[in-house]
């Protein structure tokens, strides 16, 4: 059994600390069984993916049928929903390891493909930043999650260092804005992410005073067995972003 590799500590303006770790190529089940996560943020692609690899674990731990309940919601959000929406599925298992899962759109989702890209060749930073920030808001404030784990939100083999940096920037800003809800740990897990992708995260503490979060418009919609969190920043760019 592998263990987490801790490589950075984010310190908020209020003195809270969040450990950032990775565990490759371990997926959510083993990390949860070790007690290293109570909330999974996973991309909305099924099949050969972190979601596909974890579907049996999610079904058993959440006590929610995957094929009849989770999969149709995920596929609709991935393939048909034009809005940028998080799919938050709360556990029905009082003895489960996870408080729930947040299924996030990926670069293959229709909502991402419909966005106007900056044309600079990299990922759309505002997308990954806002998706991560609002996933943290929901998971920590609604479900009181403290140990967050996240897999790649890109196709296999296409993870970009900027995506990892956006995840960590969102985490840093969230901890500055909401210190009472700051998670104790944040774990990158699964396939397609490697330590080189995470190098930019180490500089975030020294850059803490250079950037800030800009609130976006969020709508919450209850659906069968889940909550949809719709994100809309109406083409506004975040202060820290250099484009996209």
C-alpha positions as CSV (number, residue, x, y, z in Angstrom):
1,X,0.0,0.0,0.0
2,X,1.4,3.4,-1.0
3,X,1.2,6.6,1.1
4,X,0.8,10.3,0.4
5,X,3.8,12.3,-0.6
6,X,3.5,15.8,1.0
7,X,5.3,18.4,-1.0
8,X,3.8,21.8,0.0
9,X,1.9,23.6,2.7
10,X,-0.4,26.5,1.8
11,X,-0.5,29.1,4.6
12,X,-3.5,31.4,4.6
13,X,-3.5,35.1,5.6
14,X,-5.3,34.0,8.8
15,X,-2.7,31.4,9.8
16,X,-4.5,28.2,8.7
17,X,-2.4,25.6,6.9
18,X,-3.4,23.1,4.3
19,X,-1.1,20.3,3.3
20,X,-0.9,19.5,-0.4
21,X,0.1,16.0,-1.3
22,X,0.0,13.5,-4.2
23,X,-0.5,9.8,-4.5
24,X,0.0,8.4,-8.0
25,X,-1.4,6.2,-9.4
26,X,-3.7,5.5,-6.5
27,X,-7.4,6.2,-6.9
28,X,-10.1,7.3,-4.4
29,X,-10.9,4.0,-2.7
30,X,-7.5,3.3,-1.3
31,X,-7.0,6.9,-0.2
32,X,-10.4,6.9,1.5
33,X,-9.7,3.6,3.2
34,X,-6.5,5.1,4.7
35,X,-8.5,8.0,6.0
36,X,-6.7,10.5,3.8
37,X,-9.9,11.9,2.1
38,X,-13.5,12.5,2.9
39,X,-14.5,14.2,-0.3
40,X,-13.6,13.3,-4.0
41,X,-13.6,15.8,-6.8
42,X,-13.6,13.7,-10.0
43,X,-13.9,14.5,-13.7
44,X,-17.1,13.6,-15.5
45,X,-15.6,11.2,-18.0
46,X,-16.6,7.6,-17.5
47,X,-14.8,4.5,-19.0
48,X,-11.0,4.4,-18.7
49,X,-10.8,7.3,-16.3
50,X,-10.7,8.0,-12.5
51,X,-14.5,8.0,-12.4
52,X,-14.7,4.7,-14.3
53,X,-12.0,3.2,-12.0
54,X,-13.9,4.3,-8.9
55,X,-17.5,3.7,-9.8
56,X,-17.9,0.5,-7.8
57,X,-16.3,2.2,-4.8
58,X,-18.5,5.2,-5.1
59,X,-21.7,3.1,-5.4
60,X,-20.8,1.0,-2.3
61,X,-19.6,3.9,-0.2
62,X,-22.3,6.4,-1.1
63,X,-25.0,3.7,-1.2
64,X,-26.3,5.2,-4.5
65,X,-26.6,3.0,-7.6
66,X,-24.1,4.0,-10.2
67,X,-25.7,2.7,-13.4
68,X,-29.2,3.9,-12.7
69,X,-28.6,7.1,-10.8
70,X,-25.0,8.5,-11.0
71,X,-24.1,7.6,-14.5
72,X,-27.1,9.2,-16.3
73,X,-26.6,12.5,-14.3
74,X,-22.9,12.5,-15.1
75,X,-23.4,11.7,-18.8
76,X,-26.0,14.5,-19.2
77,X,-23.7,17.0,-17.5
78,X,-20.8,15.9,-19.6
79,X,-22.4,15.5,-23.0
80,X,-25.5,17.6,-23.1
81,X,-25.5,20.4,-20.5
82,X,-24.2,23.6,-22.1
83,X,-23.8,25.3,-18.7
84,X,-20.7,24.9,-16.6
85,X,-22.1,22.9,-13.7
86,X,-20.8,20.9,-10.8
87,X,-22.7,17.7,-9.9
88,X,-22.6,17.3,-6.1
89,X,-23.8,13.9,-4.9
90,X,-24.1,13.5,-1.2
91,X,-23.5,10.2,0.5
92,X,-26.6,8.3,1.8
93,X,-24.3,6.1,3.9
94,X,-24.0,7.2,7.6
95,X,-21.0,4.9,7.9
96,X,-19.4,5.8,4.6
97,X,-15.8,7.0,4.1
98,X,-16.8,9.9,1.9
99,X,-19.2,12.7,2.6
100,X,-19.9,12.8,-1.1
101,X,-18.4,13.4,-4.5
102,X,-18.3,16.5,-6.7
103,X,-18.3,15.5,-10.4
104,X,-16.7,18.4,-12.3
105,X,-16.8,19.1,-16.1
106,X,-13.6,18.4,-18.0
107,X,-11.9,19.7,-21.1
108,X,-13.9,17.1,-23.0
109,X,-17.2,18.3,-21.6
110,X,-19.6,20.3,-23.9
111,X,-19.5,23.2,-21.5
112,X,-15.8,23.6,-21.9
113,X,-15.8,23.1,-25.6
114,X,-18.4,25.8,-26.0
115,X,-16.2,28.4,-24.3
116,X,-14.3,30.9,-26.4
117,X,-10.6,30.0,-25.9
118,X,-7.9,32.6,-25.7
119,X,-6.0,30.8,-28.5
120,X,-2.8,30.6,-26.6
121,X,-2.6,26.9,-26.6
122,X,-2.9,26.3,-22.9
123,X,-6.0,25.4,-20.8
124,X,-8.6,27.9,-20.1
125,X,-7.5,29.0,-16.6
126,X,-10.7,30.7,-15.5
127,X,-12.6,27.5,-16.1
128,X,-10.3,25.4,-13.8
129,X,-10.0,28.1,-11.2
130,X,-13.7,28.7,-10.8
131,X,-14.7,25.0,-11.0
132,X,-12.2,24.2,-8.2
133,X,-13.1,27.2,-6.0
134,X,-16.9,26.5,-6.1
135,X,-16.3,22.8,-5.6
136,X,-14.5,23.7,-2.4
137,X,-17.2,26.1,-1.3
138,X,-19.9,23.5,-1.7
139,X,-17.9,20.6,-0.2
140,X,-16.7,22.4,2.9
141,X,-19.7,24.6,3.6
142,X,-22.5,22.2,2.8
143,X,-20.9,18.9,3.8
144,X,-18.1,20.1,6.1
145,X,-15.4,18.2,4.2
146,X,-11.9,18.6,5.5
147,X,-9.7,16.3,3.4
148,X,-10.2,16.9,-0.3
149,X,-8.9,14.6,-3.0
150,X,-8.9,15.5,-6.7
151,X,-8.1,13.6,-10.0
152,X,-7.4,15.1,-13.4
153,X,-10.1,17.1,-15.1
154,X,-8.6,16.5,-18.6
155,X,-8.4,13.6,-20.9
156,X,-5.9,10.9,-20.1
157,X,-2.4,12.0,-20.9
158,X,-3.4,15.7,-21.4
159,X,-3.0,17.2,-18.0
160,X,-1.3,20.6,-18.1
161,X,0.8,22.2,-15.3
162,X,-1.4,25.3,-15.5
163,X,-4.4,23.2,-14.4
164,X,-2.7,22.1,-11.2
165,X,-1.7,25.7,-10.5
166,X,-5.3,26.8,-11.0
167,X,-6.5,24.1,-8.5
168,X,-4.0,25.3,-5.9
169,X,-4.6,29.0,-6.5
170,X,-8.3,28.4,-6.0
171,X,-7.5,26.5,-2.8
172,X,-5.2,29.3,-1.5
173,X,-7.8,32.0,-2.2
174,X,-10.6,29.9,-0.6
175,X,-8.5,29.5,2.6
176,X,-7.9,33.2,2.7
177,X,-11.5,34.0,2.2
178,X,-13.0,31.3,4.4
179,X,-10.5,30.3,7.1
180,X,-13.2,28.6,9.2
181,X,-13.9,26.2,6.3
182,X,-10.3,25.7,5.1
183,X,-9.6,22.0,4.5
184,X,-6.7,20.4,6.4
185,X,-5.4,18.6,3.3
186,X,-5.7,18.5,-0.5
187,X,-4.5,15.4,-2.4
188,X,-3.8,15.0,-6.2
189,X,-4.5,11.4,-7.0
190,X,-5.0,8.9,-9.8
191,X,-3.3,8.7,-13.2
192,X,-2.0,11.3,-15.7
193,X,-0.7,13.8,-13.1
194,X,3.0,13.7,-12.1
195,X,5.2,15.7,-9.7
196,X,6.5,18.0,-12.5
197,X,2.9,19.2,-13.1
198,X,2.8,20.4,-9.5
199,X,6.1,22.5,-9.4
200,X,4.3,25.8,-9.8
201,X,2.3,25.3,-6.6
202,X,5.4,25.8,-4.5
203,X,5.6,29.5,-5.3
204,X,2.1,30.3,-4.2
205,X,2.8,31.3,-0.6
206,X,5.3,34.0,-1.8
207,X,2.7,35.3,-4.3
208,X,-0.1,35.4,-1.8
209,X,-0.4,39.2,-1.8
210,X,-0.4,39.5,-5.6
211,X,-3.8,37.9,-6.4
212,X,-7.3,37.7,-5.0
213,X,-10.6,36.0,-5.7
214,X,-13.4,37.6,-7.6
215,X,-16.9,36.4,-6.8
216,X,-18.9,34.9,-9.6
217,X,-22.6,34.2,-10.0
218,X,-23.6,30.8,-8.8
219,X,-27.0,29.1,-9.1
220,X,-28.0,25.9,-7.1
221,X,-30.6,23.5,-8.5
222,X,-31.8,20.3,-6.8
223,X,-32.2,17.3,-9.0
224,X,-32.8,13.6,-8.4
225,X,-30.2,12.4,-5.7
226,X,-27.9,15.4,-6.4
227,X,-27.4,19.1,-6.5
228,X,-26.3,21.1,-9.6
229,X,-24.1,24.1,-9.0
230,X,-24.2,26.3,-12.1
231,X,-21.2,28.7,-12.5
232,X,-21.4,31.8,-14.6
233,X,-18.7,34.5,-14.7
234,X,-20.0,36.1,-17.9
235,X,-16.6,36.5,-19.5
236,X,-15.1,38.3,-16.5
237,X,-11.5,37.4,-15.9
238,X,-10.0,36.8,-12.5
239,X,-7.5,39.3,-11.3
240,X,-4.7,36.8,-11.1
241,X,-5.1,35.5,-14.7
242,X,-2.9,36.7,-17.5
243,X,-5.4,35.7,-20.2
244,X,-8.0,33.1,-21.1
